[in-house]
Amino acid sequence: MEFFRNTNIDFLGKKWYFLSFSLIFSVAGILSMLFWHGIPLGVDFRGGTLVYVKFAEPPNTTAIRAALDKAGLHNAVIQSYGEKSSNEVVVKLDLKETSEADLSKGKNQIISALETNPVPGKHNINNSDQIGFAAIRDALLAKDPMHAAPVEYERLARQVLDVRDKVKGGLLKSLDELKGAVPDPVIDALKQDFYAGNFGVRGGDIVGPQVGSQLRRQASLAVGFSLLAMLVYLWFRFELIYGVAAVVAVFHDTLITVGAFSLTNQEITLTVIAAILTLVGYSMNDTIVVFDRIRENVKLMRRESLAEIVNKSINQTLSRTILTSGLTFLTVLSLYLFGGEVLHGFSFALVIGILIGTYSSIAVAAPMLVAYTEWRAGRSAGAMALPAQGSKGKVRVKV
């Protein structure tokens, strides 16, 4: 299947437009990383606490931030999470200079700060991160409202969790919402130990500062070693200049992708690093396809210049590039639009990476190969024409 046949687009003739495009986005990304947003690392790399919270009503981020500030938790990041109708937010708190124990304390401080109607001596049953099957079962066993066997209370505990998590979407507005699902004596027993708060903690992540620093180092090494390995591979498969051109193109893709995260102030997490490594391989594969066709055409079209050969090679692989990149782009675009908040950073990196990776194979790697070859040819011609001073005329020598 082909979309294009016998195309004759002068890609190299537009190299200055391509160069301008790359410079604009690369410089914008670098300026953002240096002076504006920096590199927005996630808690995976910074170290700190993430708490995922679901509210009974649409959350007021201003009020949440004020409550956290009042509790002494400053500079917290509060972002909507999931569908808008789910009333969920994620609270991110940096604790770079603390130990693991302090990080756990920070999580509990976030929970305490968000409590607007706590009941002394009781636990918020909506905090699914803390109140699970064991807590509800043990409470029922201690009260024994049904005078039943332990296995019956295990069944009732699961029934309570099913109502909370599956029927009510993770949040009970009142314990009376359990009526009909469990007997009234069980509800009365639960009311002695639990209450239904106006929010529920759905989960949390805690990363120590030392772990975050180690993850930053490992992520940098992973990207660096992948580029080095690809350079060596292309050096042996083609020539060194092919490898250098391909690695420069991939570095260009990585720079623009990271710059896009900085410009949009989206956090770079471990899943984003996985996406960047994926796009490194994807971009390199696309570049190799073009380079392989160039190598074949160099043998077949000896009378044509390298620029003409490269243009023809790009045109010959254009249909394959559009089909492969286009279908992959549609897939990751769907993932970005419908994959949810958890995959948002991962899919955003792939959307940018697929576009820039396809572009760089045509607009960065190939022109760089031609430019270097023409520079080397011009340098050799200049060396051959260099005159040597002597008593009997001029002799051309090669240096």
Disulfide bonds with the S-S distance in Angstrom:
none
